[in-house]
Amino acid sequence: MKQLTLFKDMGETRNKQGYIVNEQGRECTKCGEFKLWSFFYKGYKAYKGHNPCCKECNSLRKKKLLSDPARILLFNNIEKKFKCGDVREDGMVFKEYNITHSPKNNFEFWFSKEKYENHKANIVAHSERRRVEYLKIEKKYKRGDVREDGMIFFKYSSVHASNNFEKWATKNEFDRLQFDDSKRSYMKNSLGKFSGKDEPTDEIIGLNSHDLSCYIESLFEDGMTWKNRGNWKGKWNPKKPKWHLDHIIPLDAADSLEEAKILWHYTNLRPMWGNKNLAKSNKHCKKELAAFLKKRKADK
């Protein structure tokens, strides 16, 4: 606190709003505390290009917005007609829809063309730096290794740069991650029979990975857990029963990539004991297939 007070008194100036701002830091417009510039996000029009609200207050604000039922309902019901990179008549470039942005602007965030180009260049440069760092790391863990604190190692990934590129999970998270990994492999193989997927996995399924695992868990029968999930190619062992991810209307019923992707929609997925799944095989009713395809196309 003494150090902060010292910084606060050094070259003290007040801006038009009455907040203390100097070379070392400023008063947060939310909590009113004087903090060093490292406690503020960069990239804003405020003094020295920092957000006038500190990181901690920003985080609390976002948590409040993300837990507001009325705001969530409003965000889920907006028409999302733009994609990243779309250009408006005034030259502004669309970035994203975000629940933390203003509802008055339909939760939209737009860049100037110059900022958008800089944004893309920064992403490319950051990805390249991260790739170089990733290639240098020593990969000493294997999937399933358990740490002293009980966390289980899942994989090395360039996405987890802040944690030495290591992805660790709790026991429950690990089983779900295993399921997600298997699901992606299953989808890649099944769609590969045609020309392969051209959309993100979450868009094809209609739910993100977390929501899908929650949906599948809600359909568990007695005795089903994430620990006794079987591989989609696995054989049935009555002594160690395992469940499979089943397609209600089998993937073999699809005649095209479009139909195969539709059959990957979450409403066509369920957990099923392996013996029942293997007995069911690729049997299906053509009328049910036609009705499901028609309904999913109408809902899009």
C-alpha positions, 0 to 999 in steps of 0.5 A: 500500500505504501508503494502504491501511495508513493506512485499515486502522489508522483506527478498527480494529475486529475482528468476531466472526470476528476480521477487521479491519472499519472505516469504510473497508474490511475484510479479505477472508475468502478472501485475508485482504487488507485492501481498501476497500469499493469492492472488495466487492460490495454487497447482502449481510447482512455489515457495511455490506451488503457481501459479506465476500469481495472481488470478485477472490476471488468471481470466482476462486471462480465460475471454479472452480465453472464449470469443475468437471465433476462440478458441471456434470454435476449441474447439467445433470441437475437437474429445473428445475421453477420459473420466475422469479416462482413463489411458494412456500408460505412466500411466497418468490419464485423467481429462478433456477437458478444453478450457483454456488448450493448443490447442497443447495438444487438450485441454486435462488435464492429472494427474499423478496417484498419483495426480489423487488419491489425487484429488479423495480423496480431492473431497470425503473429501470436499464433506463429510465436506460440507455434515456435514455443510449442515446438521447443517444449519437453513433452514429459507427460503421457495421457492419464499421468496423475499429478500430486494434487490429483489432476490428470494429464490429458494432452499438450496443446498450443492452445494452453500456452499459459500453462506450459502447453499442458492440459490437466483435468479433474477425474470427471473432466478427464472422462468427458474430454476422452468422450469429446476426443472419441466423438471428434474421431468418430465424426471425422471417420464417418464424414470422411466417407464423403468429402469430410466436414466443412464446418466446426464440430459444434455447429454440426452437432448443434451444441458445444462440447460441454452442453453435449456431454450434459445432454448425453448424461441426462439420458444415462440409464442406470449403471451408466457413467463416464468411466464405463463408456466404450469405444464406438468400435468396441466389442461387448463384454458382459462382465464389464458392460460399456455404453456407446454413443448411438445414432438413433437413425444410423449414419449408414442411412445417409446418402450424402455429406449433408445428410450425414451431418444432419444425422450428427445433430444432437437430437439423433444421439443417445447413450446405449449399452454396447450389446443393444447397439451392436444388435441394432447395427445399421437397421433403420426405417426409411420413413423415420429417416425422411421425416427426421431429415425434413424436420432438421432442414426446416429448423435451419 
